Amino acid sequence: MNFKKVLLLCLLAFSFSFNLFAQVYDPVKWETKVEKVSDTEYDLISTATIDSGWHLYSQIVPEGGPIATGFSYKTNPDFELIGKTSEEEGHVVDDPVFEMKIKFFENKAEFRQRIKILNKDLSIVEGEVELMVCDDEKCLPPTYVDLKFNLKPSKVVEADSEDKAVSFSNSESKIFEPVKWNTSVEKISDSEYVLVSKASIDEGWKLYSQKVPEGGPIPTGFEYTVEDGVELVGETTEEKGKEVMDKVFEMKIKFFKNTAEFRQKIKILDKSTTSVSSEVSFIACDDERCLAPTYVDLEYDLTEIVAAQNAIDDNSDYENEGSSRGLWSIFIIAFFSGFVALLTPCVFPMIPMTVSFFIKQSQSKAKGIRNAIIYGLSIIVIYVLLGTIITAIFGADALNALATNVWFNLIFFLLLVVFAISFLGAFEIVLPNSWANKADRQADRGGLVGIFFMALALAIVSFSCTGPIVGTILVEAASKGGVAPVIGMLGFSSAIALPFALFAAFPGWLNSLPKSGGWLNTVKVVLGFLELALAFKFLSQADLVLQLHILEREVFLAIWIAIFGALSLYLLGKIQLPHDSPLKHISVGRLLLGLLTLSFTVYMIPGLWGAPLNLISAFPPPLDYSESPYGVGNSKGGGSAVSHADLPEGAHLLAPHDILAFNDYDKGLAYAKEVGKPVMLDFTGWACVNCRKMEQNVWVKPDVLSKLKNDVVLISLYVDEQIDFPEGEAPDSKLRPGKKLRNKGQKWSEMQTIKYKTNTQPYYVLMDHNEENLIEPVAYTPDAEKYNAWLEEGIGNFED
């Protein structure tokens, strides 16, 4: 797999995430039916109806491609599977993102699984389909849909009514079930929702409207059963349908073929409402016969969509502020990265050349300045367009969902290592020469179009220097989600474009520019060392989530010490790399930078023996994820309220703070009741950067640490914990009724979502023994005084 393909796969992966607060898409609806093959064999048929513009992938995709559609069937001794699930022909095309031929389906897809019945009393077979869908702009995260196959549907009543020659027949004792129903819920506003009832109608059959002329067939009708907390708004609406002369009833009647959708608006008065039910009555006919009136119970599950809305309603203002701060930080980092990119061999020499060109080719100084400004704006447009495309393809709210995903952290690690090695001089990452040649030819056209293509040619030619920087910015921006890629590219391109406009306006400044030389390659090499160090942040996150203890704190710091130590030696002239010019002496600036990196290297060394290293607390693993949590030579820190020998069941000492902590909710709550202390829930994550900042920068403050050690019982719940439940002990999911939780992280994440209506970490809750909040919970609070005041007030409200 080449570099471009790896990068595209990495960016596509971010679209596979579920975001609780994002717009809810549901482009694929599933229906099931059963066809009898023989007395003992049946075909289970799963039909997907796919919204226009979306596509569903095949069950078989090439390695390195998207997630394939997959079917699983609940084990039952009353039947056995015959062969594998088959599928239709579909379409095989060259996928532009994965650069491979992939089979997918549009509009509809049918899958068949043959079974053999071992018990004639079997009536229901249950299954689950895992799928991923994409359109031309974005992909949705993997979805799991429950399937139910009814082997014994209600018998069709035979009627010998002579009225209007209507015959409710059951020819050759065949049972007809031409209409299948499924339901969904759509949000309109904070309190209003739409109950959607969708009918899938077999070929040749038709379903009648809710309104038919007098003397016609029985109309389709909905009767809703609502609780006190739900109010119906208006009447049930339906699609346009078709109105033709009906051969059976000999009158113009409106009916539906293939599919029909009915929508009922409701208003939620009580947020605890979980479902609404209805009964739909209808009659289905083909050109020869009509079936007896049928009554089907429908259920509309509000659990997930209302929980999501409650989470949005109750979420703190801090998250919005944090998002804003995050975008500003992306812009500032990208802006300064742009200035660094200017100082590379591919870009810096272009400044005087380009500015001189505009001045000499323009009829006046004013026109030269104008052209240079347009050139700079074109650079901004090109890079911002790149960020916009990334955001548009993968969705504005879907890019950050896999921040703790193991495989994609590993991909990011490999990407940054490749970028680093490129900057160190092993090879260059370049775009095809044909691209630059085509851009140059367009630049010769002159005018505004020519200026734009001059800027595009610069972006292509300088890619070997700017590409790794742009890639790193996009990786970091992707972990923020939202419009961060656009903001990142705006900051980066603004810094690139600014010198061209300024030097065109003040050409005398060109004389003050340093001459090109070996120092430009030095800038590239320094960037290579920095990217290599950053790469290990992503490898560390993967190791933390899996709890492999391969890249523990000491190992991580040893790697960083080696990297920055080597960088110091390079800056001080003790190491030379392939593209370096002969170095007779080092400049004062290079000496100062070398001393700075050497000082940073020395600063990290005590971290090997347990020093907290607050300056870089967000990067290395936490202090307790270490070979020697209390420092080399120490088995336990001093001043603890509890010794190792006295630890209650399920507890441990959180090093190096020596705080008594639990990772199990029930055991921690039981201990709190035993000792008569309030509980502090700490919803955290192994790969949560802000969690580590709180633990290493705020919890260490004397007032805060004293309260955590002596006045509360700490229960830390890791929402990304990958430890699976023992076989047969997995609890039921409350957000996905009928499903089991897969690991302990899901259990704590679901608990936080349902009970506290948020899914961000860190999140701190002070509660009493009745599990009632003592004070409003807080999220990331880097102000130690504010956090201590929150602890003090909450603990003061506790009554044993």
N, C-alpha and C positions, 0 to 999 in steps of 0.2 A: 504493500500500500504506500503510494507516494505521499510527500508532505502535504500537498494540496488536499488530497483525499482525506488524510488524517484530520486536517484542520476543519474541513467541511463536516466530517462525521462528528467532530467535537462540538461544533456549533449547532448542528442538527439535534444532538442529544439534549440540548437545553430545552427543546420544544416538547420533550416527553415528560414534562413534569406537571403535576397537579398543583394548582394554586387555589387555596380555599377562597380567596377574595377575588379571583378573576371572573370574567364573564363566563358563563356556563354554556358550552357547546354540546349538542347531542345530535350529531349528524347521521348516526346509524341507528335504525330501529330494527328490532329482531322479532320475528314471528316463528312459531313452530307448528308443525303438523306431522301426522303419522300416516304412512301408506302401508297397506297390508300386501306382502309379497306372497306368503303362503300361510298355512295354518299356524306355523310357528315362527315365521320370519317377518319382520317389519322394517321399514326404512324410517329413521328419525330424520326429519327434514327441517333444517334451520335456514330461514330466508332472511337476508339482510336487505333492508330498504335504505339506500344511501342518498343523502341529500345532494342536490346538484352542485357540482364543483368539487366534491370530496371523493376520495378513493380509499378503498379498503385493501390491505395487502393479502397476498396468498398465504397458504399454510406453509409454503416452502419458499424461502428467500435465500439468496447467496450469503455466504459468511461475510460479516462486516456490514450487512445491510440493515434495514429497519426491523422492528419486532414483527414476527409473523403472526397471523391469526392462528389460534390454537383452541381445540375443543377437548374438554375432559368430561367424563361421565361418572356420576356417583356410583360407586361400587354397590352392586345388589345381587344376591345369590339367585334372584328370580329371572335373570337374563344374562346373556354373554354377548360381547361385541364380536362382530364378524368383520375382519379386515379393518382398514383405516377409514377415516372420514374422507369422502371424495368431494371434489369441488368442480365448478364450471370451468370453461376454457379461459375466461378473463382476457386481459390485455397484457402483453409483454412489451415494455418500452425501455429505452435508455433513460434511467433516472438521472437528472442533471446534478443532484446533490451527492448521491452515493457513487456516481460514475459507474454504474453497472446495470445490467438488464434485470428488471424486477417485474414480476407479475402482480397485477392488482385488478380490482373490480370497480366499476362505476354503476351508479343507479341501483342495480340489484345484484345480489349474489346468493347462490343456493348451495348448501352443503348437506351431504347425505351420509348417514351412518347406519349401516345395517346391523340389526340385533337378532338374536335367537331367543325366543321366550321359553323359559324352563318351568314357569308356573303360570297357568292360564288365568289366575286371579290377579296377576300384575296389572295395575291400572296407570301408574305414573312412573316415568323415567326422568330423572333430573340430571342436568349437566351445567357446564359453565363454559363460556367462550371468552378468551382473552384476545383483545384486538387493539390495533393502533390505526388511526385514520389521519390523513393529511389532505390539505388542499394545496393550491399553488403558492400560498403565503405562509402557512404554518402547519405544524403537526400537533395533535393532542396527545396527552400522556396515555400510557397503557390503561385500558378500561377492562373491567371484568363484569360480565353480564350473566345473570342466572337464566337458565333455560329449563322449561318444563314441557314434557311431551305426554299428552293424554292419550293412552291407548284405548280408553273406553269412553268416548264422548257420548252425550245424551242421544238416545235413539230419536230418529225423525219420525214424527207421527204421520201416519197415512190417513188421508181424509178422502171421502167419496162425496164431498160437497158438490152440488151441481151449480152453485152460485157462480155466475160469470165464467163457467168452465174452468175454474181454478182447481188444480189438483195438487194437494200436498202429498206427493208420492214418495215412495221408497222403493224404486225400481230394483228388482233382484236383491232385495234386502240390503242394498248398499246404503251406508250411513253417510249423509252429506253434511259437511261442515265448511261451507264456502267463505265464511267471514270470521276472521280472527281479530282480536282486539288487544291493543296494548295502550298503556297510559304513561303520561309524563307530566311534570309541573314546570311552568315557566314563571320567572319573576318579572313583574311590571314595575313595582315601586316597593318602598319599604314595607308596605302592608298589603299590597294587592298582588295576586298571583292568578295564573290561568291554568285550569285543569284541562289537559289535552287528551282527548280520546281518539285514537287513530284506528280505523278499520282497514284491514288488508283483505281485499276481495279477490277470490279465485277468478281465473280467466273464464269469461263467458257468463259470469254471474253479476248481479247488480243489487245494490242496497238503496232503498228508497229514502227520500228526504224526510225531514221532520214535519213538512207540510205537504199534504197531497189533497187533490180534489175529493169532494164528498163522493162516496161510492167506490173509491179507489182502494188500494191495498192499505194494510196497517202501516202507519208512518213510523219512522225511527223515533224513539222517545227516551229521554234521560230523566231519571228520578234520583235526586241527590239526598244522601243522609248526612246532615251536617250537625256538628256539635254547637254548643252555645258560643264558642269562641270563633265561629266561622259564619260569614254572611255572604249569601249569593248576590252577585251584582249583575243585573240584567238577565237576559235569556241566553241559552246555549246557541252559539252561532255555528254555521257550517260553511263549507266551501261552495263554490259556484255550481258545480255539478253539470249535468246535462238534462235538457228538457226535450223529449221527443214523444212521438205517438207510441204508446205502449201496446204491443201486440196482444198481450194477455187481457189487459183491462180496457183496451180500446179507448184511451183518453190520453191527453198530454200529461205526463208525470215527470217530475224531476227525480233523477237517481244518480248514483255514483258507480263508477267502474274502477277496478284496480285498487284505489285507495280512497279513503274519505276521512276528513279530519273535522272533529267537533270541539269547540272551545267554550269553556264556561269560566267567566271571571268571578273570583271570590275575594273577600276581604278578611284578613286574619285579625281578629280582635284579641286573641290570646296566643302569645308566642309559644306556649307549651303544646299547642296543637300539633299532632304528628301525622294525621291522615284524614282523608275524606273518602267516602265510598259512594258509589252510585249503582244503579241498575239500568242497563240499556235494554230496551225491547225493540225488536226489529223483525222484518221479514225479508228474505232474500229470494230472488227469482232468476231463472235464466229464460231463454226464449220459448221453453216448452212447459215449464212447471214452476211452482212456488213451493217453498218449504213452510212448515208450520211456524207460527210466531215463536221466536226464541228470546229467552231472557238470560242475560249475562251479567254477573256481578263484577264491578270494576273497583279497583282500589288505587288511590292516588297518594303516594308516599311523600309527605312533606318534611320528613326528618332531616335530610341533608341540606335541602335548600333553605329551610328556616334556620337551621343551626348556623349555616354560613352567614345568613343575614344578621342573626343575633351577634355573631362574632364581629361583623363589621360595625354594628351599632354600638357594641360595648368596647370596642378597641380604643386604647388610650390615644390621646393626641401626640404622645411621644413618638409613635411609630411614623406618623406623617412628618414630624420634625426630623426624625432620624433619616427618613427617606430623602428629605430635602438636603440634609447635611451630607448624606452619602453621594448625591448627585454633584454637590459642590466639590466634594473631595475628589470625585472622578474627574471633574473639569480641571481642577487645579493640578492634579497629578499629570493628566494628559497634556495640559498646557506646558508644564515644565519639561515633560518628555519630548514635546515638539521642539523646544529650545535645544535639548540635548541632541535630537536628530539633526538639527541644523549644523551641529559641530562634527558631522561625520563626513568621510571623504566623498560620499555620493552627492551630498547636498551643498556643503559650504562653498565649493568652487563655483557653483551655479549662480550664487548671489551676484557677484560683480559682473559676470558674463551676461546674465539676463537683464540686469538693470541697465548696463551699458547699451545693450541691444535696443531696449525701448527708447532710451534717450536719443541714440543716433538715428533710429528709423522713424522717429516721430518728427512732424513738421514744426512743433513748438515744444517748449518745456512742459507747458500745461497738458498737452496731449500725451507726452511721454509719461507724466505722472498718472494721468487718467488710465492709460493702458496698463501701467504697472499695478495700479489698484485693482483693475479688472482681472489682471493675472492672479493677484493674491486672492480675490474673491472666488475665482475659478478653482483655486486649490482648496479653499474651504468647502465649496459646493461638492467637489469630487469626494473628499473624505467624509463629509456629512452624509452624502448619498450612500456611501458604504455602510455607515452606521444605521441609516434609515432602512436600508435593505435588510440588514441583519435583524433589526427590530420587527420589520413587517413580516419577514418570513417566519420567524419563530414566535411572534406574539409579544406584546408589550409587557405581559405579566407572567410569562412562562419561562424566562431564561434562568431564574435563580432557584428553581425547585430542586435541582440535583446538586446543590452545593456540598451535600454530604454523601453523594453517591460515590462508591468506591471506584468503579471502573472509570468514571469520567475524571475523577481526581488523578487517577493514574495516567489518563490520556493527556491532561494538562501538564503533568510532570514531564512526560516524554516530549511534549511540544516545546516547553521552555528549555529543556536540555538541548534539543535540536537548535533552537534559536541561539542559545549560549555558545554552542560549539561553532556555529556559523560566525558569530561575532569574534570568536577567538582566533579565527583564520583558517579553520580546517576546510571549509568550502563556503560558497556563496549561494544564497537562495535568490534566484532571479526569475522573473517572468519571461515568457517567450519573446525572443527578439522581434518576431513578426508584429507583436502588439506595439512595440515602440516605433517600428518602421511605419506602421499604419497611422499612428498618432502624429508622427513627423510630417507625413504627406498631407494630412488634414491641416496641420499648423501652417503650411505654406499658402493656404487659401487667404490668409490675412483677415482683417476685421475682427469682430467679437468672436466668431467661430474659430478663427485661427488662434487667437489668444487662449481660448478655452483648451484647444488641443495641445498648445504649448505646455499648459499646466498639466494636462493629462500625460504628456510625454515625460515631464519631470517626475510625476508620481510613479510611472512605470520604470524609468531608468534608475531611479533612486531606491527601488524596492529592496535591493539587497541590503541596504542600510536601514531603511524605514520599516520594512516588512516585519522583522522580529519585534520592533517597538510597537507597531500597530497591532500585531497579533497579541502581544502581552496586554495591551490596554483593553482589547476586546475580550480577552479571557477574564480579566479583572472586572470589566463592566458587566459581562454576562452573569457573573456571580451576584451582582446587585439587582439584575432584572430591570423591568420597566424600560424607560427610554435611555438608560445609562449608555448603551453603545453609541447613540446619537450624540449625547453630551460629551462622551469621551472623544469622539472624532471631531467635534466642534472645537474643543480645547486644543487638541493636537494640531489640527490644521490652522487654527488661528495663530499659533506660535510659528508655524512654518511660513505662513503668508505675510506676517507682519513685517519682517525685514525687507521684503521686496517693495512694499509700498513706501516704507520709511526712507530707504536708500534712494528710491526714485525721486522722492520729494526733496531729499537733501543729499545729492550725489557727492558732495564734499566729504561726507562721512565715510565713503568707501576707502579713503586714504587711511582711515584709522583702523580698518579691518586687518587682523593679523594675516600673514601670508599662509597659503596652504602648505602643508608639510606633514612630517611624520606624526605630529601631535594629533592629527585627525584620526589616524589609525588607533592611537592610544585611547581616544574617546570610545571607539568601537569595542576595544578589548575590555575597558572598564565596564561597559554595558554588558558584555558577555559574562563577566564575573558576577555582576548583580543579578542577571537573569538566572544563572546557575544556582545562586543562593535562593532566589524566590521559588525555583522549581521544587525545592525540598519542602516548602510549606505545603504543597498539594500532596506530595508523597506522605507527609506526616499525617495529614487529615485522613487519608485512606487507611493508614495504619491504626489511627485512633479509633475510627469507626469499627474496624474489624477486631480491635483489641489484640493485635498480634504481638505487641511489645517488641517489634523488630527495630523500629526507629524511636527508641525511648529518648528522654530529654538529653542524656549525656551523649548519645550517638549523634543526635541532631546538632547539638552545640559543637561537638568535635568536627563535624562536617563544615559547619559555618566558620569555625576558627581556622580550619585548613583553607577554605575558600578565601576568606578575607586576609588571612596571613599571606597566601600566595599573591593576592592583589597588592598587598603592601610591598612585597618583594619586587613585584613587577614595576610599581610606580617608583620605587627607589633604584630601579635600573639593574636589579640582580637577576631578573628573568627576561628573556626576549622571546617573542613569538614570530611566526613565519613572515608576516607582512610588516614587521617593525623596521624602521630605518636605523642605521647605525647610531648609537647614542654615545656622544662624547661627553656630555654633561646633562644634568637634569635641571629643569627650570625651577624657579622658586615656587610657582603654583603647583607643579607636580610634586615637589618635595613636601609642601604643606598638605596636599591631598594624601600623599603616602603616609605622613605622620598621623593624619586623622584616621585612616583605615587601620593603621597599626594600633592606635589607641583603642579603637573599637574592638580589635582582636583581643587585646589584653583585657579589656572590660569583660569580655565573654568568658574568659578562662575560669574565674571563680564560680561561674554557673555549673561547672563540672563537679563542684563540691557543695552544691545546694544553694548558691546565691540566687535571689529571685530575678535579677536582671529586668527591672521594671521597664526600661527603655524599649525592650523588644518582647514584652510579655505576650503580644498577640501572635507571635510567630512560632516559637518552640512549643513542644508539648507541655502540659501543665506540670507543676512541680511534683505531683503525686504519681505521674506517669514516668517513673524513673527507676533505675537500678538501685539507687540509694535515696529514697524520698526525703530523708532527714539529713542528707549530706554524707559524704564518704566518712566511714568510721563511726557513724551514729545509727543506732537502731530505732531511736525514738527521741523526739525533741523534748525539752523540759517544759514544766509548767502546765501539764495537761491535767484536766479534771478527772480523767479516767485512764487507767493503765491498760496495757494490752491484755493482761490477765483478767481484768474486770469487765471486758467488753460484753455487752448483752448479745443475744442471738441476732444475727443479721447485721450487726454494726461493724464499723471499721473506723480507724482514725484517719481523717483526711490530712495527708501530709502536704507541706510541712507545718501547716497551721495547727495541726493536732486537734482538729475539731471532731467530736463524735458525730458520725454521720451514718445514715441508712440509705440503701438504694431500693428498699422495698417499702411501699406505702403502709401496708397493714402492720408490719413489724415495727416501723417507726412510730406509728400512731399509738400502738399498744404500749410501747416504752414511754412515750410522752405521758400517757395516762398514769403509768406506774410511778413516774418521778414527779408528776404534777407540774409539768412545764408546757408552754405553748409550742406549737409545731411551726417550723418554717419550711414550706415546700419550695424547692429550688428546681424549676423546670429548666433543664440544661441540655447540652449536647457535647459529644466528644469533639466534634469539629466546629464548635461554636466559638468564634474569636472573641466576641464581646463577653462571653461567659468567663473566659480565661482572664480577660482584662479586669473584670470585677473581682475574681478570686485573688489575683496577684497584686492588684493596685488598691482595691477598696477594702477587701476583707482583712488585709494585714494591718489596717489602722487600729491602734490600741483600743479605742472605744468600741469599734465595730467587732473586732476579734473577741473582746471580752464577752460581749452579748451572745455571739454565736457559740462560744465555748461553754458558757455558764447559764444562760437565760432561756435558750430555746433548744428544741430537738430538731436537728437538720435532717431533712429527707431530700436527697438529690435524685431526681428522676430523669434519666437520660433518654430523650425522645428518639435518638438515632441508635439506640442499643440494638445490635444485630443478633443477640442471643435468642435462639428459637425456644419455644416452650417444649417441655418433654412431650413425647407422643401421647396423644389422648388427653392432654391437660390444657390445650389452648382454649382460652375463653371466647365467648361469642362477641362479635363486633356489634357495637351499638349504633354505629354510623352506617354499617352495611348489614342490615338484618339478614340472618340466615348464613352469614359468613363467619369464619374463625379468624382471630388475630394471628399473625404469622410470627411475631417476635415481641419481646418485652418493650422495645422502643415504640411499637404501634400502640401498645396498651397505654403507656404514659402520654403519648401524643393525643390519643383519642380522649383520654381523661381530661387533658388540658382544654381541648377543643370544646367538649360538651359542657364541662363544669364551669370553665372560666372564659369561654367564648373568645379564645385567642389561640394562636399557634406559633407565637414568636418566642425566641429564647435570647437571653435569660428572662425568666419571669418568676417573681418571688411573691409568695403568699404566706401571710401570718394568720393562723387559724387556731381555734380552741379545740377542745376534745369532742365537741359536737360537730366538728368540721365546718363551723361558721367563721367567716372572715372577721378578724379583729380590726382590720384596717384595709383600705382599698389596696389591692396588689399593685406592685410596681414592676417595670421592666428594667432595661439597662439604665443604671443611675451612676455615672462615673464620679459625681460629686459625693465624696465620702461623708461630708457633714450632713448633706441632705439624706443620704441613705441611713446614717446613724440616727437622725431625727425620726425617720420612718420606723426603724426598729424600736426606738424608745417609746414612741406613741403606741405602736401595736402591742408591745409587751405590757405596757401600762394598762391596756384595756382588758388584759387577760384576768379571768377570775377562775380559780381552780374549783 
